[in-house]
Amino acid sequence: MMKKNYNQIGAKTLLYYEIFGGLTEDQVHHFCTVTKMVEFKNGDVILQEGTPGHSILILLDGKVEISQALTLKTSAVQTDTREKSILALSSDQYPFFGEMSLFSDDDRRTATVKALSDCVLGRIAKEDFFSICHTQPEIGFQVMQNIAHVLSRRLKQANQNVLKLTTAFSLMIES
């Protein structure tokens, strides 16, 4: 992984991201001042599932893959820990990730994010994120509402996936 601090990102760029929806350029500027630019090479692991997380990341340029470990006990002593790719994202989708560690008691990452190309990301530290939300309650409310909306949508999709898998599994057992 190579880290570089660049000039700060412009508010106009961040306005494209769902997390900042409903904010003005001036309001988004608060986040610009605390966003650190980070560069990753193709193949680099950006976030590792299970490791401590203290920031939210915004994909500014490049493509990433999000995956989770499939833990399957194949015998009393052997465990299969392959990873399941959940989805691939590119910067033209204006994605953000890592937000769950902001709200988790143990701050552990719930997925692995790997660079599928050279990437540039913006990283906002948890302390900076919540400092803005506390000192600027209007901004904090809107950003929290945006995150809640995204998490709700993702949870709904995960529930649908669990239902499909449960149905497929029960049909397989019945045959």
Secondary structure, 3 states (H helix, E strand, C coil): CECCCCCCCCHHHHCCCHHHCCCCHHHHHHHHCCCEEEEECCCCEEECCCCECCEEEEEEECEEEEEEECCEECCCCCEECCEEEEEEEEHHHCCEECCHHHHCCCCECCCEEEECCCEEEEEEEHHHHHHHHHHCHHHHHHHHHHHHHHHHHHHHHHHHHHHHHHHHHHHHHHC
